[in-house]
Amino acid sequence: MGKRNISISLEKAREWYEGRNIILKQLALEAYSEEELKKEITYSDILDKLRRSNKLITSPIYNSNIAPGNIGKIGVLCKLYTISAYFNGDWVPSSGINNYYIGKGSKTIEIACNRYTLSSAPYFKNKEDAQKALEMLSSDELDALFK
């Protein structure tokens, strides 16, 4: 049986590397080094990818009245919805499955999970992606989100 070569983008290789399929992880490691595959993704990377795939538009928020104290919170929620669109792909949160989100307990901000959905929360398909999103937020953004 002959051998064949495949081409894989770094982005797709990272997806395989971080996935649960061991064979795909090995294929990713044959194409790229572990250092390349472990590079931290930034919010700028996410924006670039979504723009290139025509899954992001720049638009002013609807012509509506917003209390000044909520503008920062709305901006952070928009950022989180953008990050969740990147990580979730075609996955959609729904009742009856684990839906992960960034929440605030009595003293700490943490990744939480529930089996129902709220209309205002950006959800993630797994805890790891929600954690990555949390790490992309600054302390000022977290303050705006939970004040």
C-alpha positions in Angstrom: 0.0 0.0 0.0 1.4 3.4 -1.0 1.8 6.5 1.1 0.1 9.8 0.5 0.8 13.2 1.8 -1.8 15.6 3.1 -1.7 19.3 3.5 -3.1 20.8 6.7 -3.3 24.4 7.9 -1.9 25.3 11.2 -5.4 26.4 12.3 -6.8 23.0 11.5 -3.8 21.2 13.0 -4.4 23.1 16.3 -8.0 22.0 16.2 -6.9 18.4 15.8 -4.2 18.7 18.4 -6.7 20.1 21.0 -9.4 17.6 20.1 -10.1 14.2 21.7 -9.2 12.1 18.7 -5.7 10.6 19.3 -5.0 9.8 15.6 -5.8 13.4 14.5 -3.6 14.7 17.3 -0.7 12.5 16.0 -1.2 13.7 12.5 -1.1 17.3 13.7 2.2 16.6 15.5 3.6 15.1 12.3 2.9 18.3 10.4 3.8 20.9 13.1 5.8 21.0 16.3 4.1 21.0 19.7 5.3 24.6 20.3 3.5 25.7 17.1 0.4 23.9 18.1 0.3 25.2 21.6 0.5 28.9 20.6 -2.0 31.0 22.6 -4.8 32.3 20.4 -5.5 36.0 20.8 -8.7 38.0 20.3 -7.1 39.6 17.2 -6.5 36.1 15.8 -10.2 35.3 16.3 -11.3 38.5 14.6 -9.0 37.9 11.7 -10.2 34.3 11.2 -13.9 35.3 11.4 -13.4 38.2 9.0 -11.6 36.0 6.5 -14.4 33.4 6.6 -17.1 36.2 6.3 -18.6 35.3 9.7 -18.0 38.7 11.2 -19.4 42.1 10.3 -18.6 45.5 11.8 -21.9 47.2 12.7 -23.0 49.8 15.2 -25.3 48.5 17.9 -28.9 49.0 16.9 -30.2 52.5 17.2 -31.5 52.1 20.7 -31.3 53.9 24.1 -28.6 52.4 26.4 -28.0 53.5 29.9 -24.4 54.8 30.1 -23.5 52.3 32.9 -24.3 49.4 30.5 -22.1 50.4 27.5 -19.0 48.7 28.9 -20.9 45.5 29.8 -22.5 45.4 26.3 -19.0 45.8 24.7 -17.7 42.9 26.8 -20.7 40.7 25.9 -20.1 41.4 22.2 -16.5 40.3 22.6 -17.6 37.1 24.4 -20.2 36.4 21.7 -17.5 36.8 19.1 -15.1 34.5 20.9 -17.8 31.9 21.4 -18.7 32.0 17.7 -15.0 31.2 16.9 -14.7 28.4 19.4 -18.2 26.9 19.0 -18.2 26.7 15.2 -21.6 25.2 14.3 -22.4 24.1 17.8 -25.5 25.8 19.4 -26.3 25.7 23.1 -29.5 24.0 24.0 -31.4 22.7 27.0 -30.5 19.3 28.3 -26.8 19.4 27.4 -23.8 21.0 29.2 -23.5 24.6 28.3 -20.5 26.4 29.7 -20.3 30.2 30.5 -18.3 32.7 32.5 -20.1 33.4 35.8 -19.4 35.1 39.1 -19.7 33.3 42.4 -19.7 35.0 45.8 -16.0 36.0 45.5 -14.6 34.7 42.2 -15.2 34.7 38.5 -15.3 31.1 37.2 -16.4 28.8 34.5 -19.9 27.5 35.3 -22.1 24.9 33.6 -25.8 24.4 33.3 -28.2 22.3 31.3 -30.4 25.1 30.3 -29.8 28.4 28.4 -30.4 32.0 29.2 -30.8 34.5 26.4 -28.2 36.9 27.6 -25.2 34.6 28.3 -22.6 33.7 25.7 -22.2 29.9 26.0 -19.2 27.6 25.1 -19.4 24.0 24.0 -16.7 23.0 26.5 -15.0 24.2 29.7 -11.6 24.6 28.1 -12.9 27.1 25.5 -14.7 29.0 28.1 -11.5 29.2 30.1 -9.6 30.5 27.1 -12.2 33.2 26.6 -12.0 34.2 30.3 -8.2 34.5 29.9 -8.7 36.9 27.0 -10.6 39.4 29.1 -8.8 42.1 31.0 -9.6 42.9 34.6 -11.3 46.1 33.5 -13.5 44.1 31.1 -14.4 41.6 33.9 -15.3 44.6 36.2 -17.6 46.0 33.5 -19.2 42.6 32.9 -20.1 41.9 36.5 -20.8 45.4 38.0 
